[in-house]
Amino acid sequence: MLVSFRTLDLNLLKVFEALMTEGSVTRAASALTMTQPAVSNALARLRDALGDPLFVRSASGIRPTQRAVALWQPIGDALEHVRHALDEDAFDPRRTEAEFSLSMSDYVSSLVMPRLIKRFGEIAPSARIHTLPNTILEIGDRLEDNRVDCVLSVYVNEAQQPPAAIRSRSLWTVEYACMMRRDHPLARKRLNARSFLSAKHVDVSLAGKTLPTYDQFLASRGLSRNLVATVNHYNAAYEIVRQSDLIAVLPRDLSAQSRHAPYLHAVPVPLPAPPRIVSLFWHQRNDTVPAQRWLRETLVEMFARME
């Protein structure tokens, strides 16, 4: 069915925007100050006009069809242009009471959250921010299902790009070092590849990922190390290194500012892996949402260190 712009009720596009942004008929109705039956009725009219289901039920609410995803950017952009033309002050951080949710590891959280909370206190004092643990193999699903607003993480699937509906912006490159306790036997001499691989290692394997990325890199070169333990928190790995003979390939920037720093010795990794970049990920349905755009701009301004 060919839809005619002349006959389409443009109010339905606001409903479409709310459904895309909220991922739920109930939440869309609340955002539009409409009843849930009214939103359902508007969705039925949209489906009839566009000849597509547009949204299907999912465990967490509704999921857009491919047609809805294709329509979202031009419709979202158009509505945003109209919104800005009518109200240039659509979002005021000093007055907002918005709640934001970010998914990240304890490594990223340790670097980001202290500074971000301070910035919020200065420019968005009534806003709230919540963090969730990072499950790196579910980045796309978490954003698609509207479980979080943004993810700050390394994308681990080098074989593929993130799903088309997921946007990203590089923030910083992680600098890794081989960490060990200061009085470790290997701290007294230059660490070569053979000693490095044969030493006992601990590494961080975040939820949803069974093999640390560094071991995948070694395997690609026909090598393996003596990995005897994995944990799901970076701070736990630093503590293990501090209290044992285990060594670990860990981010240098976190160790330098942690309480473990006086007890740790860092040396270059004899077999350095390709650079790992922490990026900001979000769903395209939030591209034009003023509060979400402000959050992303704030994160990029504060933490992007890429040339």
URKA-V926557 format. One record per residue. RES is the residue in one small letter. PSI is psi in whole degrees, 0 to 359 (* if undefined). OMEGA is omega as a letter, one per 20 degrees, with the letter a starting at -180 (999 if undefined). BURIAL is 1 if it has 16 or more other C-alpha atoms within 10 Angstrom, else 0. Layout:
RES;PSI;OMEGA;BURIAL  RES;PSI;OMEGA;BURIAL
This chain:
m;134;r;0  l;122;r;0  v;140;r;0  s;130;r;0  f;326;a;0  r;330;a;0  t;349;a;0  l;132;r;0  d;110;a;0  l;342;r;0  n;335;r;0  l;335;a;1  l;328;r;1  k;323;r;1  v;317;r;1  f;316;r;1  e;315;a;1  a;321;r;1  l;320;r;1  m;318;a;1  t;318;a;1  e;332;a;1  g;21;a;1  s;137;r;1  v;319;a;1  t;312;a;1  r;324;r;1  a;319;r;1  a;319;r;1  s;317;a;0  a;328;a;0  l;358;a;0  t;46;r;0  m;165;r;0  t;156;r;0  q;318;r;1  p;324;r;0  a;320;r;0  v;318;r;1  s;320;r;1  n;318;r;0  a;320;r;1  l;320;r;1  a;320;r;0  r;320;r;0  l;315;r;1  r;317;a;0  d;319;a;0  a;323;a;1  l;351;r;1  g;35;a;0  d;146;r;0  p;331;r;1  l;315;r;1  f;141;r;1  v;154;a;0  r;145;r;0  s;175;a;0  a;330;a;0  s;4;a;0  g;250;r;1  i;151;a;1  r;132;a;1  p;146;r;1  t;174;r;0  q;324;r;0  r;318;r;0  a;318;r;1  v;319;a;1  a;325;a;0  l;337;a;0  w;314;a;1  q;309;r;1  p;321;r;0  i;316;r;1  g;317;r;1  d;317;a;0  a;316;r;0  l;324;r;1  e;321;r;1  h;316;r;0  v;317;a;0  r;316;r;0  h;326;r;0  a;326;a;0  l;331;a;0  d;98;a;0  e;343;a;0  d;49;a;0  a;331;r;0  f;124;r;0  d;106;a;0  p;330;a;1  r;342;a;0  r;348;a;0  t;147;r;0  e;26;a;0  a;152;r;0  e;132;a;0  f;147;r;1  s;132;a;1  l;138;r;1  s;128;a;1  m;161;r;1  s;170;r;1  d;332;r;1  y;308;a;1  v;318;a;1  s;321;a;1  s;328;a;1  l;325;a;0  v;311;a;1  m;318;r;1  p;316;a;0  r;322;a;0  l;319;r;1  i;319;r;0  k;316;r;0  r;318;r;0  f;318;r;1  g;330;a;0  e;320;a;0  i;347;r;0  a;65;a;1  p;338;a;1  s;359;r;0  a;157;r;1  r;150;r;0  i;136;a;0  h;144;r;0  t;148;r;1  l;151;r;0  p;148;a;1  n;121;r;1  t;97;a;1  i;339;r;1  l;359;a;0  e;23;a;0  i;308;a;1  g;317;a;1  d;318;a;0  r;320;r;1  l;321;r;1  e;321;a;1  d;5;r;1  n;31;r;1  r;334;r;0  v;159;r;1  d;317;a;1  c;157;r;1  v;133;r;1  l;111;a;1  s;170;r;1  v;132;r;1  y;121;a;1  v;350;a;1  n;89;a;0  e;343;a;0  a;339;a;0  q;154;r;0  q;160;r;0  p;158;r;1  p;152;a;0  a;329;a;0  a;354;a;1  i;124;r;1  r;157;r;1  s;158;r;1  r;123;r;0  s;141;r;1  l;292;a;1  w;156;r;1  t;130;a;0  v;128;r;1  e;116;a;0  y;154;r;1  a;160;r;1  c;116;a;1  m;141;r;1  m;165;r;1  r;154;a;1  r;327;a;1  d;23;r;0  h;142;r;1  p;327;a;0  l;348;a;1  a;346;a;1  r;353;a;0  k;168;r;0  r;130;a;0  l;115;r;0  n;172;a;0  a;320;a;0  r;312;r;0  s;322;r;0  f;311;a;1  l;327;a;1  s;341;r;0  a;157;r;1  k;131;a;1  h;150;r;1  v;148;r;1  d;169;a;1  v;125;r;1  s;103;a;1  l;156;a;1  a;134;r;1  g;0;a;0  k;117;a;0  t;332;a;0  l;123;r;0  p;147;a;0  t;324;a;1  y;325;r;1  d;328;r;1  q;320;r;0  f;313;r;1  l;317;a;1  a;325;r;0  s;341;r;0  r;10;r;0  g;25;a;0  l;163;r;0  s;156;r;0  r;174;a;1  n;74;a;0  l;111;a;1  v;348;a;0  a;145;r;0  t;147;r;1  v;167;a;0  n;17;r;1  h;137;r;1  y;319;a;1  n;327;r;1  a;321;r;1  a;317;r;1  y;320;a;1  e;320;r;0  i;316;r;1  v;319;a;1  r;328;a;1  q;8;a;0  s;184;r;0  d;4;r;1  l;147;r;1  i;169;a;1  a;148;r;1  v;107;a;1  l;161;r;1  p;130;a;1  r;326;a;1  d;329;r;0  l;319;a;1  s;326;a;1  a;330;a;0  q;3;a;0  s;167;r;0  r;347;r;0  h;348;a;1  a;316;a;1  p;343;a;0  y;1;a;0  l;150;r;1  h;129;a;1  a;133;r;1  v;158;r;1  p;146;r;0  v;122;a;1  p;330;r;1  l;79;a;0  p;136;r;0  a;165;r;0  p;154;a;0  p;144;r;0  r;130;a;1  i;125;r;1  v;127;a;1  s;160;r;1  l;125;a;1  f;142;r;1  w;166;r;1  h;144;a;1  q;338;r;1  r;341;r;1  n;7;a;1  d;318;a;1  t;6;r;1  v;119;a;1  p;314;a;1  a;319;a;1  q;320;r;1  r;321;r;0  w;317;r;0  l;313;a;1  r;316;r;1  e;323;r;0  t;315;a;0  l;318;r;1  v;316;r;1  e;321;a;0  m;327;a;0  f;353;r;1  a;120;r;1  r;21;a;0  m;145;r;0  e;*;999;0
